[in-house]
Amino acid sequence: MSAPGPGVALELDCRGRMCPLPVIDLARALPDLEVGQVVAVVADDVAARVDVPAWCRMRRQEYVGEDAAPDGVPRYLVRRTS
């Protein structure tokens, strides 16, 4: 984990972790958040671009979107809804 950015309660550093590990890390971290909080998943595995939104649909969580970590690695934002 690393320091979260503005509006992000938790940031998961999943650099170097291949599918399905970033979504497994996300699933494990979600119960630690309060409903409405946002978790950021920083992942350099290209599959995460599809996996994180798909996981959100299956788990009925809100996929907020994608931005980038300071080093340019994609960062996927998820809001806990339940």
N, C-alpha and C positions, 0 to 999 in steps of 0.2 A: 504494500500500500504506500501511497505517497500523499503529499499535501493536496487536498482538493482545491479546486478553483472556486470563484464566486458562485454561489447558488448550489454548489455541490457538497453534499454531506459526507461523501466517501468516494475515494478514487482508488480503483483496483489497477495495479500495474501488472498487466498480462502480457507484456512484451516477451517474445520468445516462446509463448505457450500456444500450442497448436490446438485446433478444433478437436474435441469439444471443450477443452479446458477453460477458455474464457467464460463460457456460459455456465459451466459448473461452478466456477468461482463466483459468478454473479448470483447464482441460485443460493449458494452458501452464505453470501453476504447480505442478501435482501432481508432476512428476518431481523437483522441488527438495526435496520432503519425504521423510522417511524413512517406511517402512511403520509404521503406527500413529499417526503424527502427524495433527493436525486442522488443516484450513484453513477459514477463515470467509470467506464471500462476502457482502459487504454490497451489496445491490442494491435500488433503488427501482422497478425495472421489475416490474410485477405478474406477468409471465410467468415470472420467476425462481422463483416459488413452485412451479411445475410443472416447469420446465426442469431445475433443479438435481437434484431427486430422480430424474427420468427419466434424466438423464445418469449418475447414480450406478448405476442399475439396468443401463444399457447397458454401462457400463465396469467393472461389478463392484466398485464402491467403496461404502463404507458411508455412507449418509445418516444423520447423527446427529440432525438436527432443526433447528428454527428458534428463534432468540431475537431480540433486538433490539440494535442498536448504541446507544450513549448518546443519540443524537439521535432514536431511535425508528424508524430505518430497519430493515427486516427484515435479519436476518443468518442465512445458511444454513450449517450446519456439516457438513463432509465429512471422514471419516477415510480416509486412504490405506490400502488393504488389500493392494495388490500393486504 
